[in-house]
């Protein structure tokens, strides 16, 4: 993919980010963190640095110790990368200069932070550390991060979490169906109704059909600022992320840049594990599909998201529903049951 066509300059004024120019690329920097979050990350850094050397010297007497210690080294490596990326972002480094892996670590490690701290601290305590490792192997989904999961567990837990998200798809469509009728422009209203009709009749909209309604997700009633709170919560649940409006917008911006980095570095060059992880993150169950089908899904996804920016990021959060609602592998996760949503008669 060619280099980014244009870059948005962002200035900080009274802690508000003001766009100096507008283009199809999302803004390229993030504002400074709150004092609480800066304190949290700095404290996290201190804890990891304090316990890492101690942990590496220790040899916990529990089964599968070698694999555990080896995986913990991966945790320490990702943690260091997270600190480095976080500090660079705070310093104003442009998001398009990071690699896909760096941005994914930045986005994912925030969710795993407390698990990692608990693991590193408890693993260094005699007896307790050994017991924690053994108990962790009994309940890996709850106590371990993905670094300590084997391939079978990554598939099982990835599908489990996706299934939970799929149960909220019909709620999003219910909300969207109501919001559509608040659009004053009849042509735009009809375009969205056509998309809803396709989803109801076991089809998916094309890339062009989705992009045709892009502009209506940047203003009332479908922009991220205008959506009702209950609607925002459902969007957060279908992408497995925060349910708060501000943090949802932040996560969407990072995901847009991850998509651009993914295209820039070549989707076909990603490992099978990374491709499956990317599909799961975007709402598709990749298991049961061949690699070409997974790659094609990610290309379709990025064909849409490369045209989005932070002003219409609301559309990004609807893409899992628009692109995967009737996928057979997702329906399989629902044990063959169709989704609950159907458009009400008479609308």
Order of alpha helices (4+ residues) and beta strands (2+ residues): beta-beta-alpha-alpha-alpha-alpha-alpha-alpha-alpha-alpha-alpha-alpha-alpha-alpha-alpha-alpha-alpha
